[in-house]
Amino acid sequence: MKAFTSVSPRSLPDAVTALSRARQQGQHAIIVGGGSDALALIKERLIAPDLVVRLTGIRQLDGIARDSNGLTIGGETTLAAMARHDELRRAYGVLAQAAESVATPQIRNAGTLAGNLAQRPWCWYYRNGFTCFKNGGNTCYSAAGENQFNAIFGGGPSFIVHPSDTAPALVALDATFRIVGPKGERTVPAAQFFTLPTVNPARENALEDDEVLTSIHVPAAKAGMRSLYHKVMDREAWTHAIVSAAAVLRMDGNVCRDARIVLGGVAPIPWRLTEVEKLLVGQTMNDALIDRAAAASTTGARPLRNNAYKVPLVQAVVGRALTDLRA
Ligand SMILES: Cc1cc2nc3c(=O)[nH]c(=O)nc-3n(C[C@H](O)[C@H](O)[C@H](O)COP(=O)(O)OP(=O)(O)OC[C@H]3O[C@@H](n4cnc5c(N)ncnc54)[C@H](O)[C@@H]3O)c2cc1C
């Protein structure tokens, strides 16, 4: 493993300066939050930074603040803090449940929201050092190789699935992401933060190398809003979703007034089911409607050789999410 320098700036401007100065000097600098993914990438020799910029000491980036427009969650807030936050649990169940579903208590205690959203893919080929698109190559080995856990939607030329549990929840909640870099600040809707491999097969999001994801804003919960997160894994704990669904409905009695259904574990980005949402809006939630919505949830799916099992799984997870929310 190559030796690297680690710095712990006390302010956001100091962190941005450290990142851009390193870049100007031709050094490879990376950001680290809890380090549960980034340090593994270093140990596995998938990345070899000269400089590691730790953000967890910057108080301004940690914590959950409320205002009249909703909640702002600092990028360095841990997943454990999110999972136990009263208002998140009460008004934004989908996000608290997604945070609580990540990995293990140890990883949730160290792992941050920004790190969860910017974590790299867990495709077997990438993690084992194959020179695929994610490792500087120009091939996706899973397209014709081992692809049990890969994409059934939105794949090509890379077929990774986006690994974050909180990402589908934040897209379903219409969150916005604040990003700060040497050129200033910008705000990006959650749905535009994650990018398909057709944009750049080496990357999963809109961040530049010297930009920091500083906070995430979720709009105020509307009257009648109900939400939940369902996650299916190939073992009982400690792992990513093979299929998940984040569902946010605004109900008026039994009638659905607004809907967001976003899948995880099935596409290179959180995969929004806009046609299913349209089918639900304005309708009375009953068994027949839920069956139609579940069946429609896999329209356009293109399974690879070994992952067609995800098609009925998606339908079951969407059906279960809607049934539970109706209740
Ligand atoms: C055994 C195991 C099981 C796991 N299971 C799950 C799971 O079930 N669900 C799930 O979603 N994840 C899972 N993970 C992945 C991940 O470790 C956690 O999601 C964790 O939240 C990552 O946060 P972190 O702060 O440790 O990230 P870090 O390791 O610090 O960073 C991850 C990546 O994000 C970048 N980054 C970090 N902070 C910022 C920032 N503020 N701005 C810009 N870029 C940033 C880093 O450069 C790095 O590339 C698992 C990991 C392990 C090891």
The ligand as a Gaussian input file, in Angstrom:
#p B3LYP/6-31G(d) Opt

LIG

0 1
 C      -19.547000      -5.025000       5.329000
 C      -20.169000      -3.805000       4.695000
 C      -21.542000      -3.775000       4.491000
 C      -22.134000      -2.656000       3.909000
 N      -23.490000      -2.659000       3.740000
 C      -24.103000      -1.582000       3.220000
 C      -25.527000      -1.572000       3.074000
 O      -26.230000      -2.510000       3.443000
 N      -26.103000      -0.467000       2.523000
 C      -25.375000       0.613000       2.108000
 O      -25.957000       1.576000       1.617000
 N      -24.017000       0.621000       2.240000
 C      -23.363000      -0.425000       2.788000
 N      -21.998000      -0.421000       2.950000
 C      -21.212000       0.695000       2.346000
 C      -20.681000       1.891000       3.174000
 O      -19.546000       1.546000       3.888000
 C      -21.660000       2.572000       4.071000
 O      -22.822000       2.809000       3.332000
 C      -21.206000       3.913000       4.708000
 O      -22.345000       4.723000       4.936000
 C      -20.234000       4.753000       3.914000
 O      -20.026000       5.961000       4.661000
 P      -18.562000       6.435000       5.103000
 O      -18.715000       7.737000       5.769000
 O      -17.863000       5.368000       5.869000
 O      -17.914000       6.612000       3.652000
 P      -16.381000       6.779000       3.282000
 O      -15.756000       5.430000       3.226000
 O      -15.723000       7.794000       4.127000
 O      -16.541000       7.373000       1.814000
 C      -17.182000       6.642000       0.781000
 C      -16.975000       7.372000      -0.546000
 O      -17.647000       8.610000      -0.518000
 C      -16.743000       9.711000      -0.717000
 N      -17.179000      10.760000       0.195000
 C      -17.334000      10.624000       1.546000
 N      -17.800000      11.774000       2.068000
 C      -17.927000      12.653000       1.040000
 C      -18.372000      14.012000       0.947000
 N      -18.800000      14.702000       2.016000
 N      -18.368000      14.603000      -0.269000
 C      -17.955000      13.931000      -1.367000
 N      -17.537000      12.644000      -1.340000
 C      -17.537000      12.003000      -0.161000
 C      -15.371000       9.137000      -0.420000
 O      -14.350000       9.813000      -1.142000
 C      -15.519000       7.698000      -0.847000
 O      -15.320000       7.548000      -2.240000
 C      -21.353000      -1.523000       3.522000
 C      -19.968000      -1.564000       3.749000
 C      -19.376000      -2.669000       4.325000
 C      -17.901000      -2.650000       4.536000

